[in-house]
Amino acid sequence: MKKVLASLLLAAACMPAFADGLKSLENFLRDARSGRAEFTQVVTSPPRQGEAARSKTSRGTFEFQRPSRFRFDYTKPFPQTLVADGQTLWMHDPDLNQVTARKQDQVLAATPAAIIAAAPDLQALQRDFELKAAPAQGGLEWVEARPRQREGQLDRVRVGFRGDQLAALEILDSFGQRSVISFERMELNPPLAARTFQFTPPPGADVIRQ
């Protein structure tokens, strides 16, 4: 029994620092000043009475640069662009020829985007979220984040890391809808052109400012 306990203690002492999801998140916020990746997003709606749960899969590319700049370009099944330029959050739907513009500081503080692209460090993130390490699952270390202000639709977010590499976001809203974003080919701290996070509404587009 003593040998077993000693082995367990030694194994725990030798575990890498990234085994704690909170530590991985702290390292990511500190070290990842910019990044780009491909992503797959699966959105699952809660089942209606007498019906099975429905899901929708989208794919695209993601880029970010601190502070508070990011870009999601959805390519499949339908094109859509979401750009935060530091002042304005733009959403462009080419099929509708419609652009929605919202003031960024009013909408990003307690969102999943704040976790991965806006907050400069763990302390800043904790002003808007209650953070705790969650059990490892699917080969990833997880952090659960719950917004301190519960007025919005966001219920909680789980952030998954493979080492210090951002691998997944799991988002659950107050209506029971679940969205899982899986990142692939993540590249940290690449040089990104300033125009990456600039957006100009296309000519003739219907622009809605909120």
N, CA, C and O of each residue as an XYZ file, in Angstrom:
840
protein
N       0.833     -1.207      0.000
C       0.000      0.000      0.000
C       0.861      1.248      0.000
O       0.564      2.214     -0.703
N       1.938      1.231      0.795
C       2.829      2.392      0.825
C       3.453      2.642     -0.538
O       3.618      3.787     -0.959
N       3.804      1.534     -1.237
C       4.408      1.688     -2.559
C       3.409      2.279     -3.547
O       3.771      3.097     -4.393
N       2.138      1.857     -3.433
C       1.094      2.390     -4.316
C       0.901      3.879     -4.087
O       0.830      4.661     -5.035
N       0.815      4.270     -2.793
C       0.630      5.685     -2.474
C       1.818      6.506     -2.953
O       1.647      7.605     -3.481
N       3.024      5.971     -2.767
C       4.221      6.688     -3.205
C       4.212      6.864     -4.712
O       4.591      7.920     -5.220
N       3.775      5.821     -5.438
C       3.727      5.902     -6.899
C       2.723      6.949     -7.357
O       2.979      7.702     -8.297
N       1.567      6.990     -6.676
C       0.544      7.974     -7.033
C       1.038      9.394     -6.785
O       0.831     10.283     -7.611
N       1.690      9.602     -5.646
C       2.214     10.928     -5.332
C       3.284     11.347     -6.329
O       3.338     12.507     -6.737
N       4.133     10.404     -6.719
C       5.182     10.711     -7.682
C       4.582     11.042     -9.038
O       5.035     11.960     -9.722
N       3.556     10.286     -9.422
C       2.903     10.550    -10.710
C       2.258     11.922    -10.721
O       2.332     12.644    -11.716
N       1.619     12.284     -9.599
C       0.982     13.601     -9.520
C       2.012     14.708     -9.590
O       1.789     15.736    -10.228
N       3.146     14.497     -8.930
C       4.196     15.516     -8.924
C       4.808     15.695    -10.300
O       5.305     16.773    -10.626
N       4.774     14.628    -11.123
C       5.399     14.681    -12.444
C       4.430     15.090    -13.537
O       4.833     15.206    -14.694
N       3.168     15.311    -13.208
C       2.209     15.709    -14.235
C       2.589     17.069    -14.787
O       2.989     17.944    -14.020
N       2.476     17.279    -16.106
C       2.824     18.568    -16.681
C       1.886     19.658    -16.219
O       0.745     19.392    -15.844
N       2.373     20.900    -16.248
C       1.574     22.018    -15.737
C       0.270     22.179    -16.495
O      -0.722     22.647    -15.936
N       0.263     21.779    -17.813
C      -0.947     22.006    -18.588
C      -2.081     21.040    -18.240
O      -3.149     21.114    -18.847
N      -1.871     20.126    -17.268
C      -2.946     19.217    -16.878
C      -4.090     19.968    -16.210
O      -5.198     19.438    -16.124
N      -3.857     21.163    -15.744
C      -4.888     21.996    -15.147
C      -5.408     22.939    -16.218
O      -4.660     23.756    -16.755
N      -6.719     22.819    -16.532
C      -7.279     23.660    -17.576
C      -7.136     25.141    -17.290
O      -6.918     25.931    -18.209
N      -7.256     25.535    -16.012
C      -7.119     26.943    -15.660
C      -5.716     27.466    -15.967
O      -5.546     28.599    -16.418
N      -4.719     26.623    -15.716
C      -3.347     27.021    -16.023
C      -3.151     27.146    -17.526
O      -2.459     28.049    -17.996
N      -3.761     26.240    -18.277
C      -3.677     26.321    -19.732
C      -4.330     27.595    -20.242
O      -3.802     28.252    -21.140
N      -5.487     27.948    -19.666
C      -6.157     29.183    -20.055
C      -5.297     30.393    -19.720
O      -5.170     31.310    -20.532
N      -4.707     30.399    -18.532
C      -3.844     31.509    -18.142
C      -2.666     31.653    -19.108
O      -2.329     32.765    -19.515
N      -2.042     30.532    -19.473
C      -0.923     30.569    -20.404
C      -1.354     31.054    -21.780
O      -0.640     31.814    -22.435
N      -2.526     30.608    -22.211
C      -3.032     31.015    -23.522
C      -3.275     32.523    -23.564
O      -2.888     33.192    -24.523
N      -3.912     33.049    -22.531
C      -4.191     34.492    -22.498
C      -2.895     35.301    -22.448
O      -2.814     36.387    -23.021
N      -1.904     34.778    -21.775
C      -0.634     35.493    -21.632
C       0.201     35.431    -22.908
O       0.804     36.426    -23.309
N       0.236     34.265    -23.541
C       1.205     34.043    -24.614
C       0.646     34.201    -26.024
O       1.393     34.524    -26.948
N      -0.646     33.979    -26.203
C      -1.224     34.019    -27.552
C      -1.711     35.425    -27.856
O      -2.825     35.796    -27.487
N      -0.889     36.195    -28.521
C      -1.266     37.567    -28.876
C      -2.061     37.625    -30.172
O      -2.796     38.583    -30.415
N      -1.914     36.611    -30.994
C      -2.684     36.504    -32.234
C      -2.784     35.025    -32.587
O      -2.082     34.190    -32.017
N      -3.656     34.715    -33.525
C      -3.788     33.317    -33.915
C      -4.725     33.170    -35.097
O      -5.496     34.074    -35.420
N      -4.644     32.011    -35.736
C      -5.578     31.666    -36.803
C      -5.743     30.158    -36.837
O      -4.841     29.410    -36.462
N      -6.916     29.724    -37.293
C      -7.233     28.302    -37.300
C      -8.404     28.059    -38.235
O      -9.101     28.986    -38.647
N      -8.600     26.799    -38.556
C      -9.833     26.361    -39.190
C     -10.769     25.873    -38.085
O     -10.309     25.427    -37.034
N     -12.062     25.956    -38.316
C     -12.989     25.499    -37.286
C     -14.176     24.769    -37.896
O     -14.551     24.976    -39.050
N     -14.746     23.907    -37.067
C     -16.017     23.252    -37.358
C     -16.952     23.551    -36.203
O     -16.586     23.371    -35.042
N     -18.151     24.006    -36.510
C     -19.122     24.352    -35.471
C     -20.369     23.497    -35.641
O     -20.961     23.444    -36.719
N     -20.757     22.829    -34.560
C     -21.979     22.024    -34.557
C     -22.943     22.632    -33.544
O     -22.651     22.683    -32.350
N     -24.080     23.085    -34.026
C     -25.105     23.690    -33.177
C     -26.256     22.697    -33.045
O     -26.833     22.270    -34.045
N     -26.585     22.332    -31.807
C     -27.652     21.372    -31.545
C     -28.758     22.047    -30.755
O     -28.530     22.573    -29.666
N     -29.954     22.026    -31.316
C     -31.110     22.612    -30.641
C     -31.792     21.560    -29.776
O     -31.786     20.381    -30.130
N     -32.379     21.960    -28.651
C     -33.045     20.974    -27.793
C     -34.228     20.353    -28.530
O     -34.860     21.015    -29.353
N     -34.533     19.094    -28.244
C     -35.644     18.432    -28.942
C     -36.987     19.059    -28.601
O     -37.253     19.432    -27.458
N     -37.812     19.161    -29.611
C     -39.185     19.587    -29.376
C     -40.027     18.363    -29.026
O     -39.602     17.222    -29.207
N     -41.212     18.625    -28.529
C     -42.063     17.518    -28.120
C     -42.326     16.597    -29.312
O     -42.830     17.020    -30.352
N     -41.968     15.329    -29.125
C     -42.213     14.351    -30.173
C     -41.186     14.361    -31.291
O     -41.339     13.624    -32.265
N     -40.134     15.180    -31.178
C     -39.117     15.271    -32.214
C     -37.735     15.057    -31.613
O     -37.518     15.294    -30.425
N     -36.815     14.611    -32.437
C     -35.435     14.442    -32.000
C     -34.712     15.780    -32.044
O     -35.156     16.714    -32.712
N     -33.602     15.866    -31.333
C     -32.775     17.070    -31.368
C     -32.261     17.298    -32.787
O     -31.956     16.346    -33.505
N     -32.167     18.550    -33.181
C     -31.687     18.904    -34.519
C     -30.317     19.542    -34.410
O     -30.038     20.277    -33.463
N     -29.461     19.259    -35.384
C     -28.123     19.843    -35.373
C     -27.777     20.405    -36.741
O     -28.294     19.963    -37.767
N     -26.885     21.395    -36.729
C     -26.428     22.042    -37.964
C     -24.916     22.202    -37.865
O     -24.399     22.639    -36.836
N     -24.213     21.850    -38.928
C     -22.752     21.915    -38.948
C     -22.288     23.002    -39.915
O     -22.751     23.079    -41.053
N     -21.369     23.839    -39.441
C     -20.781     24.895    -40.267
C     -19.264     24.781    -40.195
O     -18.714     24.208    -39.255
N     -18.600     25.335    -41.202
C     -17.129     25.316    -41.235
C     -16.621     26.657    -41.729
O     -17.318     27.398    -42.423
N     -15.374     26.946    -41.347
C     -14.782     28.197    -41.797
C     -13.410     28.413    -41.200
O     -12.740     27.469    -40.781
N     -12.998     29.676    -41.167
C     -11.691     30.049    -40.620
C     -11.869     31.111    -39.551
O     -12.828     31.883    -39.566
N     -10.921     31.131    -38.621
C     -10.961     32.037    -37.480
C      -9.601     32.698    -37.316
O      -8.569     32.037    -37.428
N      -9.597     34.009    -37.051
C      -8.371     34.747    -36.771
C      -8.636     35.712    -35.629
O      -9.742     36.236    -35.498
N      -7.619     35.951    -34.797
C      -7.780     36.925    -33.726
C      -6.464     37.644    -33.470
O      -5.381     37.151    -33.786
N      -6.601     38.822    -32.887
C      -5.439     39.596    -32.461
C      -5.851     40.441    -31.264
O      -6.814     41.205    -31.333
N      -5.123     40.299    -30.181
C      -5.432     41.108    -29.013
C      -4.897     42.526    -29.213
O      -3.849     42.702    -29.834
N      -5.591     43.528    -28.703
C      -6.816     43.418    -27.902
C      -8.084     43.514    -28.756
O      -8.221     44.424    -29.574
N      -8.988     42.587    -28.564
C     -10.384     42.689    -28.997
C     -10.598     42.733    -30.500
O     -11.520     43.397    -30.975
N      -9.769     42.045    -31.244
C      -9.990     41.938    -32.680
C     -10.073     40.464    -33.070
O      -9.220     39.656    -32.703
N     -11.122     40.138    -33.822
C     -11.226     38.769    -34.312
C     -12.086     38.735    -35.568
O     -12.779     39.695    -35.906
N     -12.016     37.601    -36.241
C     -12.757     37.432    -37.487
C     -13.133     35.959    -37.658
O     -12.270     35.082    -37.620
N     -14.429     35.696    -37.846
C     -14.923     34.388    -38.229
C     -15.432     34.488    -39.665
O     -16.319     35.290    -39.955
N     -14.881     33.687    -40.550
C     -15.373     33.593    -41.926
C     -15.995     32.213    -42.114
O     -15.288     31.215    -42.256
N     -17.323     32.171    -42.112
C     -18.020     30.919    -42.380
C     -18.054     30.685    -43.889
O     -18.397     31.580    -44.662
N     -17.697     29.478    -44.289
C     -17.679     29.156    -45.713
C     -18.715     28.108    -46.092
O     -19.229     28.128    -47.210
N     -19.031     27.189    -45.176
C     -20.008     26.133    -45.446
C     -20.942     26.000    -44.254
O     -20.490     26.152    -43.118
N     -22.222     25.724    -44.462
C     -22.883     25.559    -45.758
C     -23.226     26.873    -46.448
O     -23.503     26.896    -47.647
N     -23.207     27.979    -45.680
C     -23.524     29.289    -46.245
C     -22.464     30.289    -45.814
O     -21.985     30.223    -44.682
N     -22.085     31.219    -46.694
C     -21.087     32.219    -46.311
C     -21.652     33.228    -45.321
O     -22.798     33.663    -45.436
N     -20.834     33.585    -44.360
C     -21.187     34.623    -43.385
C     -19.893     35.103    -42.745
O     -18.968     34.316    -42.539
N     -19.827     36.379    -42.432
C     -18.613     36.948    -41.854
C     -18.950     37.696    -40.580
O     -19.921     38.450    -40.523
N     -18.128     37.478    -39.548
C     -18.264     38.177    -38.276
C     -16.908     38.807    -37.967
O     -15.908     38.100    -37.838
N     -16.872     40.142    -37.847
C     -15.613     40.863    -37.656
C     -15.743     41.822    -36.482
O     -16.688     42.608    -36.412
N     -14.785     41.751    -35.559
C     -14.662     42.737    -34.482
C     -13.401     43.544    -34.750
O     -12.301     42.992    -34.752
N     -13.552     44.852    -34.978
C     -12.401     45.681    -35.354
C     -11.830     46.485    -34.188
O     -10.944     47.320    -34.376
N     -12.342     46.228    -32.982
C     -11.904     46.970    -31.804
C     -12.905     48.017    -31.359
O     -12.897     48.442    -30.204
N     -13.771     48.433    -32.278
C     -14.804     49.412    -31.974
C     -16.203     48.879    -32.286
O     -17.149     49.103    -31.531
N     -16.315     48.173    -33.407
C     -17.611     47.729    -33.912
C     -17.576     46.234    -34.205
O     -16.588     45.708    -34.718
N     -18.670     45.563    -33.872
C     -18.849     44.170    -34.244
C     -19.749     44.127    -35.477
O     -20.910     44.532    -35.432
N     -19.187     43.626    -36.578
C     -19.889     43.570    -37.852
C     -20.312     42.137    -38.153
O     -19.542     41.200    -37.942
N     -21.536     41.969    -38.647
C     -21.975     40.666    -39.116
C     -22.554     40.836    -40.509
O     -23.498     41.599    -40.715
N     -21.975     40.112    -41.465
C     -22.390     40.245    -42.861
C     -22.982     38.934    -43.345
O     -22.343     37.884    -43.276
N     -24.221     39.008    -43.838
C     -24.907     37.857    -44.427
C     -25.058     38.124    -45.919
O     -25.970     38.853    -46.311
N     -24.194     37.558    -46.768
C     -24.265     37.834    -48.210
C     -25.579     37.409    -48.838
O     -26.080     38.084    -49.737
N     -26.151     36.296    -48.379
C     -27.402     35.826    -48.983
C     -28.529     36.832    -48.803
O     -29.368     37.000    -49.688
N     -28.544     37.505    -47.641
C     -29.566     38.530    -47.387
C     -29.102     39.916    -47.823
O     -29.880     40.870    -47.812
N     -27.824     40.023    -48.209
C     -27.216     41.312    -48.535
C     -27.438     42.291    -47.382
O     -27.841     43.437    -47.580
N     -27.160     41.800    -46.166
C     -27.448     42.564    -44.955
C     -26.225     42.598    -44.047
O     -25.524     41.598    -43.891
N     -25.982     43.755    -43.453
C     -24.889     43.943    -42.500
C     -25.472     44.482    -41.200
O     -26.240     45.444    -41.207
N     -25.103     43.856    -40.089
C     -25.504     44.347    -38.765
C     -24.268     44.869    -38.052
O     -23.250     44.179    -37.991
N     -24.345     46.084    -37.510
C     -23.217     46.710    -36.807
C     -23.647     47.039    -35.386
O     -24.683     47.667    -35.171
N     -22.839     46.608    -34.412
C     -23.127     46.877    -33.012
C     -21.867     47.376    -32.334
O     -20.759     46.979    -32.698
N     -22.034     48.251    -31.342
C     -20.876     48.737    -30.607
C     -20.255     47.593    -29.829
O     -20.926     46.904    -29.061
N     -18.973     47.403    -30.040
C     -18.301     46.217    -29.524
C     -18.275     46.171    -28.004
O     -18.451     45.103    -27.417
N     -18.057     47.312    -27.359
C     -17.937     47.306    -25.901
C     -19.259     47.002    -25.206
O     -19.278     46.728    -24.006
N     -20.359     47.047    -25.944
C     -21.659     46.763    -25.350
C     -22.058     45.289    -25.465
O     -22.995     44.847    -24.800
N     -21.357     44.535    -26.301
C     -21.818     43.179    -26.568
C     -20.790     42.084    -26.303
O     -21.158     40.910    -26.274
N     -19.511     42.423    -26.107
C     -18.491     41.384    -26.056
C     -18.042     40.981    -24.660
O     -17.449     39.914    -24.502
N     -18.302     41.790    -23.648
C     -17.686     41.563    -22.339
C     -17.920     40.154    -21.809
O     -16.974     39.504    -21.365
N     -19.149     39.671    -21.845
C     -19.462     38.352    -21.279
C     -19.877     37.389    -22.382
O     -20.938     36.770    -22.303
N     -19.048     37.260    -23.405
C     -19.311     36.348    -24.512
C     -18.137     35.397    -24.671
O     -17.054     35.668    -24.153
N     -18.329     34.275    -25.385
C     -17.201     33.373    -25.644
C     -16.032     34.062    -26.339
O     -14.877     33.704    -26.108
N     -16.323     35.051    -27.192
C     -15.249     35.751    -27.888
C     -14.326     36.473    -26.916
O     -13.125     36.584    -27.165
N     -14.879     36.964    -25.806
C     -14.050     37.649    -24.817
C     -13.027     36.701    -24.211
O     -11.923     37.113    -23.856
N     -13.399     35.429    -24.095
C     -12.498     34.462    -23.479
C     -11.276     34.231    -24.346
O     -10.156     34.171    -23.838
N     -11.479     34.101    -25.644
C     -10.361     33.705    -26.498
C      -9.680     34.856    -27.208
O      -8.550     34.703    -27.670
N     -10.338     36.013    -27.310
C      -9.751     37.070    -28.142
C      -9.674     38.432    -27.483
O      -8.908     39.280    -27.940
N     -10.441     38.675    -26.422
C     -10.512     40.030    -25.885
C      -9.759     40.202    -24.570
O      -8.973     41.138    -24.422
N      -9.996     39.305    -23.617
C      -9.395     39.477    -22.291
C      -7.869     39.413    -22.360
O      -7.328     38.490    -22.969
N      -7.164     40.365    -21.753
C      -5.701     40.360    -21.811
C      -5.058     39.357    -20.867
O      -3.936     38.910    -21.106
N      -5.765     38.996    -19.787
C      -5.190     38.055    -18.830
C      -6.321     37.414    -18.017
O      -7.486     37.787    -18.151
N      -5.957     36.452    -17.180
C      -6.946     35.707    -16.413
C      -7.687     36.607    -15.429
O      -8.890     36.443    -15.226
N      -6.986     37.545    -14.823
C      -7.616     38.435    -13.849
C      -8.701     39.277    -14.508
O      -9.773     39.464    -13.932
N      -8.438     39.783    -15.699
C      -9.438     40.580    -16.411
C     -10.651     39.729    -16.767
O     -11.789     40.189    -16.670
N     -10.405     38.490    -17.180
C     -11.505     37.606    -17.549
C     -12.384     37.286    -16.355
O     -13.597     37.135    -16.497
N     -11.773     37.182    -15.166
C     -12.538     36.846    -13.967
C     -13.462     37.976    -13.523
O     -14.336     37.752    -12.686
N     -13.294     39.160    -14.050
C     -14.235     40.242    -13.729
C     -15.598     39.982    -14.357
O     -16.620     40.433    -13.840
N     -15.615     39.251    -15.477
C     -16.872     38.990    -16.179
C     -17.351     37.553    -16.047
O     -18.527     37.271    -16.280
N     -16.452     36.632    -15.673
C     -16.807     35.218    -15.598
C     -16.358     34.604    -14.282
O     -15.323     34.974    -13.728
N     -17.156     33.656    -13.790
C     -16.718     32.758    -12.732
C     -16.041     31.573    -13.417
O     -16.654     30.890    -14.238
N     -14.784     31.334    -13.078
C     -14.000     30.308    -13.746
C     -13.686     29.168    -12.797
O     -13.407     29.388    -11.618
N     -13.733     27.938    -13.317
C     -13.291     26.786    -12.532
C     -12.828     25.692    -13.477
O     -13.353     25.547    -14.581
N     -11.837     24.920    -13.031
C     -11.370     23.783    -13.811
C     -12.457     22.721    -13.850
O     -13.138     22.479    -12.853
N     -12.615     22.090    -15.004
C     -13.592     21.016    -15.172
C     -12.851     19.709    -15.466
O     -11.690     19.739    -15.873
N     -13.511     18.560    -15.264
C     -12.833     17.278    -15.497
C     -12.366     17.133    -16.944
O     -13.005     17.631    -17.871
N     -11.247     16.443    -17.116
C     -10.741     16.151    -18.456
C     -11.750     15.289    -19.202
O     -12.411     14.431    -18.617
N     -11.856     15.530    -20.501
C     -12.816     14.787    -21.315
C     -12.371     14.839    -22.766
O     -11.949     15.886    -23.256
N     -12.465     13.714    -23.446
C     -12.129     13.678    -24.867
C     -10.687     14.021    -25.169
O     -10.382     14.538    -26.244
N      -9.794     13.737    -24.227
C      -8.389     14.043    -24.436
C      -8.044     15.502    -24.228
O      -6.929     15.916    -24.545
N      -8.976     16.303    -23.700
C      -8.763     17.728    -23.483
C      -8.912     18.071    -22.009
O      -9.620     17.389    -21.267
N      -8.230     19.145    -21.592
C      -8.438     19.746    -20.279
C      -9.416     20.906    -20.450
O      -9.323     21.670    -21.411
N     -10.360     21.033    -19.504
C     -11.457     21.975    -19.684
C     -11.522     23.002    -18.560
O     -11.151     22.738    -17.416
N     -12.008     24.181    -18.932
C     -12.352     25.243    -17.981
C     -13.810     25.612    -18.207
O     -14.243     25.792    -19.346
N     -14.565     25.723    -17.121
C     -15.953     26.174    -17.233
C     -16.032     27.641    -16.842
O     -15.484     28.053    -15.819
N     -16.712     28.416    -17.657
C     -16.862     29.855    -17.418
C     -18.347     30.205    -17.411
O     -19.068     29.916    -18.366
N     -18.792     30.826    -16.329
C     -20.181     31.285    -16.216
C     -20.189     32.805    -16.081
O     -19.483     33.351    -15.233
N     -20.978     33.498    -16.907
C     -21.013     34.970    -16.809
C     -21.550     35.425    -15.459
O     -22.530     34.878    -14.953
N     -20.904     36.425    -14.886
C     -21.355     36.950    -13.599
C     -22.673     37.702    -13.750
O     -23.512     37.666    -12.850
N     -22.861     38.370    -14.859
C     -24.124     39.040    -15.144
C     -24.969     38.097    -15.994
O     -24.552     37.703    -17.084
N     -26.141     37.737    -15.509
C     -26.933     36.693    -16.161
C     -28.103     37.248    -16.956
O     -29.082     36.537    -17.184
N     -28.023     38.511    -17.386
C     -29.136     39.088    -18.126
C     -29.231     38.541    -19.547
O     -30.324     38.467    -20.107
N     -28.095     38.155    -20.138
C     -28.086     37.712    -21.521
C     -28.515     36.265    -21.676
O     -28.966     35.629    -20.723
N     -28.366     35.748    -22.901
C     -28.792     34.389    -23.215
C     -27.733     33.350    -22.875
O     -28.044     32.161    -22.803
N     -26.487     33.771    -22.663
C     -25.414     32.826    -22.404
C     -25.540     32.220    -21.010
O     -25.616     32.944    -20.017
N     -25.562     30.884    -20.941
C     -25.610     30.196    -19.644
C     -24.199     29.871    -19.164
O     -23.825     30.232    -18.048
N     -23.413     29.192    -20.000
C     -22.034     28.876    -19.627
C     -21.232     28.502    -20.867
O     -21.778     28.182    -21.923
N     -19.922     28.554    -20.696
C     -18.994     28.181    -21.756
C     -17.974     27.221    -21.168
O     -17.521     27.407    -20.039
N     -17.614     26.199    -21.927
C     -16.490     25.360    -21.559
C     -15.406     25.536    -22.622
O     -15.675     25.490    -23.822
N     -14.184     25.737    -22.155
C     -13.050     25.946    -23.051
C     -12.123     24.754    -22.934
O     -11.682     24.419    -21.835
N     -11.821     24.105    -24.053
C     -11.001     22.908    -24.044
C      -9.607     23.159    -24.587
O      -9.435     23.826    -25.607
N      -8.605     22.614    -23.890
C      -7.207     22.790    -24.285
C      -6.536     21.438    -24.458
O      -6.795     20.488    -23.720
N      -5.678     21.385    -25.444
C      -4.759     20.268    -25.609
C      -3.372     20.810    -25.303
O      -2.740     21.434    -26.155
N      -2.897     20.568    -24.072
C      -1.731     21.304    -23.603
C      -2.135     22.755    -23.422
O      -3.156     23.046    -22.798
N      -1.342     23.665    -23.962
C      -1.701     25.086    -23.930
C      -2.342     25.526    -25.229
O      -2.498     26.721    -25.480
N      -2.715     24.552    -26.062
C      -3.302     24.838    -27.362
C      -4.818     24.865    -27.263
O      -5.428     23.891    -26.821
N      -5.433     25.969    -27.670
C      -6.888     26.052    -27.699
C      -7.425     25.030    -28.700
O      -7.011     25.010    -29.859
N      -8.354     24.177    -28.243
C      -8.863     23.110    -29.102
C     -10.369     23.173    -29.315
O     -10.850     22.746    -30.365
N     -11.132     23.694    -28.350
C     -12.587     23.649    -28.484
C     -13.268     24.667    -27.592
O     -12.744     25.058    -26.549
N     -14.441     25.087    -28.022
C     -15.362     25.879    -27.213
C     -16.708     25.161    -27.219
O     -17.200     24.751    -28.270
N     -17.290     25.017    -26.051
C     -18.629     24.443    -25.926
C     -19.508     25.498    -25.259
O     -19.244     25.910    -24.130
N     -20.543     25.929    -25.956
C     -21.367     27.060    -25.518
C     -22.796     26.581    -25.306
O     -23.392     25.966    -26.190
N     -23.337     26.864    -24.141
C     -24.713     26.498    -23.835
C     -25.485     27.764    -23.488
O     -25.070     28.534    -22.622
N     -26.620     27.977    -24.173
C     -27.399     29.173    -23.883
C     -28.571     28.830    -22.969
O     -28.806     27.668    -22.637
N     -29.297     29.864    -22.575
C     -30.369     29.681    -21.596
C     -31.575     28.948    -22.172
O     -32.478     28.569    -21.427
N     -31.602     28.743    -23.490
C     -32.704     28.016    -24.122
C     -32.352     26.541    -24.342
O     -33.145     25.786    -24.906
N     -31.153     26.137    -23.892
C     -30.760     24.742    -24.040
C     -30.062     24.438    -25.349
O     -29.769     23.276    -25.631
N     -29.791     25.445    -26.150
C     -29.065     25.218    -27.400
C     -27.575     25.071    -27.115
O     -27.013     25.843    -26.338
N     -26.939     24.094    -27.732
C     -25.540     23.777    -27.489
C     -24.753     23.957    -28.777
O     -25.117     23.432    -29.829
N     -23.670     24.707    -28.669
C     -22.800     24.947    -29.830
C     -21.388     24.513    -29.470
O     -20.839     24.954    -28.460
N     -20.797     23.654    -30.290
C     -19.437     23.181    -30.080
C     -18.580     23.606    -31.260
O     -18.844     23.229    -32.401
N     -17.549     24.395    -30.976
C     -16.610     24.840    -32.002
C     -15.293     24.114    -31.777
O     -14.675     24.252    -30.721
N     -14.867     23.343    -32.764
C     -13.604     22.612    -32.698
C     -12.590     23.290    -33.612
O     -12.860     23.521    -34.791
N     -11.419     23.607    -33.057
C     -10.384     24.296    -33.824
C      -9.341     23.302    -34.314
O      -8.945     22.389    -33.590
N      -8.907     23.490    -35.546
C      -7.881     22.653    -36.147
C      -6.813     23.538    -36.783
O      -7.081     24.662    -37.209
N      -5.609     23.006    -36.836
C      -4.477     23.710    -37.463
C      -4.293     25.108    -36.846
O      -4.054     26.093    -37.544
N      -4.414     25.151    -35.530
C      -4.239     26.423    -34.825
C      -2.790     26.880    -34.917
O      -1.870     26.134    -34.581
N      -2.599     28.100    -35.370
C      -1.277     28.712    -35.448
C      -1.270     29.929    -34.533
O      -2.093     30.831    -34.694
N      -0.344     29.963    -33.571
C      -0.294     31.051    -32.611
C       0.761     32.080    -32.994
O       1.848     31.749    -33.465
N       0.402     33.331    -32.775
C       1.273     34.485    -32.981
C       1.808     34.630    -34.409
O       2.975     34.976    -34.595
N       0.965     34.369    -35.424
C       1.395     34.657    -36.785
C       1.267     36.157    -37.049
O       0.471     36.819    -36.383
N       2.016     36.709    -37.987
C       1.803     38.112    -38.372
C       0.504     38.230    -39.163
O       0.320     37.539    -40.165
N      -0.385     39.090    -38.721
C      -1.672     39.281    -39.386
C      -1.782     40.721    -39.875
O      -1.512     41.661    -39.128
N      -2.171     40.883    -41.107
C      -2.305     42.221    -41.687
C      -3.441     42.976    -41.009
O      -4.443     42.379    -40.616
N      -3.282     44.288    -40.872
C      -4.306     45.106    -40.222
C      -5.644     44.995    -40.945
O      -6.696     45.067    -40.311
N      -5.616     44.821    -42.257
C      -6.866     44.750    -43.019
C      -7.693     43.510    -42.682
O      -8.880     43.445    -43.000
N      -7.062     42.529    -42.037
C      -7.791     41.328    -41.640
C      -8.996     41.670    -40.782
O     -10.038     41.022    -40.879
N      -8.854     42.695    -39.937
C      -9.904     43.042    -38.982
C     -10.608     44.341    -39.354
O     -11.212     44.995    -38.503
N     -10.526     44.704    -40.604
C     -11.268     45.847    -41.120
C     -12.449     45.343    -41.939
O     -12.355     44.331    -42.633
N     -13.544     46.055    -41.848
C     -14.723     45.648    -42.614
C     -15.421     46.882    -43.173
O     -15.655     47.858    -42.461
N     -15.742     46.820    -44.438
C     -16.514     47.866    -45.108
C     -17.747     47.217    -45.719
O     -17.623     46.281    -46.508
N     -18.930     47.699    -45.368
C     -20.146     47.090    -45.943
C     -20.102     47.143    -47.468
O     -19.732     48.165    -48.046
N     -20.476     46.049    -48.116
C     -20.500     46.034    -49.580
C     -21.488     47.069    -50.128
O     -22.489     47.363    -49.475
N     -21.224     47.622    -51.307
C     -22.163     48.577    -51.915
C     -23.556     47.951    -52.076
O     -23.708     46.832    -52.566
N     -24.545     48.706    -51.652
C     -25.928     48.240    -51.805
C     -26.430     47.384    -50.664
O     -27.608     47.026    -50.636
N     -25.562     47.046    -49.718
C     -26.001     46.206    -48.602
C     -26.890     47.008    -47.650
O     -26.688     48.208    -47.461
N     -27.860     46.342    -47.062
C     -28.719     46.955    -46.051
C     -27.971     46.928    -44.724
O     -27.717     45.852    -44.183
N     -27.612     48.102    -44.188
C     -26.824     48.202    -42.960
C     -27.743     48.550    -41.796
O     -28.426     49.574    -41.816
N     -27.752     47.693    -40.789
C     -28.558     47.894    -39.594
C     -27.634     48.187    -38.434
O     -26.796     47.349    -38.101
N     -27.753     49.337    -37.807
C     -26.906     49.713    -36.673
C     -27.713     49.618    -35.386
O     -28.809     50.169    -35.277
N     -27.154     48.916    -34.425
C     -27.873     48.682    -33.158
C     -27.088     49.258    -32.000
O     -27.523     49.165    -30.852
